[in-house]
Amino acid sequence: MSKKTGKQTYQFGNPPKIISTGTVAGPFEGLGPLHEDFDEVLTDPRNNEATFEKAERSMLTKACQLALDHASYSTSEVDLFLAGDLLNQIISANFTAITLGIPFLGLYGACSTAALSLGLGAMLLDGGFAGTVLAATVSHNSTAERQYRYPTEYGGQRRPYQQWTVTGAGAALLGYHGEGPKITAVTFGKVVDLGSKDPLNMGAAMAPAAVDTILQHFADTGWDPKTFDLIVTGDLGKVGFDLCRQELSENGLDLGANFHDCGLLIYDLNKQDVHAGGSGCAASALVVYGHLYKKFQRQEINRLLLVGTGALHSTTSFQQGENIPCIAHAVRIEA
């Protein structure tokens, strides 16, 4: 029997569990409101490494090891490692895969990588192609700024609508043992391009993709949004989140008070100078694998829809005047 529902959604007959998670946050993220929900908070943004890029790699490796340790698993018990990051050729994930020694599927979904890896991991498990999957992602403010914008040493003035790339890493161990919330459905998004060209205004660029996937998820499933305790977008920030809510409302979908954004949850916008909020792969990874996973464990939430968002441009495409294509993937997680 087909597991596809509607045009873009897959509902799993044997939904896998998120057995355990691991999170590592940067020092600045440790000053935010969710610091108690992270497994480890760095005191040094370089993490005692020679470069920020090596620090990013070490964070991802540590988050993966934490997820394994929390479930008392070894790397030999994991069938597949699904991971990606923001750097060229996903080098943080590639080098981490060397350390772990697990068969590796490298993913590039930009900031949607947490949702993408969860959705693909659940599909592989439900299809019987794996018994245990490790899904992970990472981002670092200093590496992303250096690659996509300006080196931090440059000291360029940031615009009010600009977001702050989250420094952190998150990993989730997926399978059928132990306790943990289940991944029951995924809606894979389409690439949406409405002509945005400003690489500093990621929220506005990604909002239409989030709208497209959210509308498609509810059209495919026929579910009432009110049945969710929380619906969170990945990292739209204040500008993108407001645009997303407005566009959804114009399309007849009012998500009410249970609609939020990971890029707004991870920082205290009144005390931390992040302008429009957080962005980066780690925004949704830290919030979902840290803060929200613990809410599942405490039975404070029972049903979550994660809508990971990502901008799929590169430094080359931007410099050549191309638009910024974006995507969003929705993952339904239930106790």
Secondary structure, 3 states (H helix, E strand, C coil): CCCEECCCEEECCCCCEEEEEEEEECCCHHHCCCHHHCCEECCCCCCCCCCHHHHHHHHHHHHHHHHHHHCCCCHHHCCEEEEECCCHHHHHHHHHHHHHCCCEEECCCHHHHHHHHHHHHHHHHHCCCCCCEEEEEEECHHHHHHHHCCCHHHCCCCCCCCCEECCEEEEEEEECCCCCCEEEEEECCCCECCCCCCCCCHHHHHHHHHHHHHHHHHHHHCCCHHHCCEEEECCCHHHHHHHHHHHHHHCCCCCHHHEEEHHHHCCCCCCCCCCCCEECHHHHHHHHHHHHHHHHHCCCCCEEEEEEEEECCCHHHHHCCCCCCEEEEEEEEEC
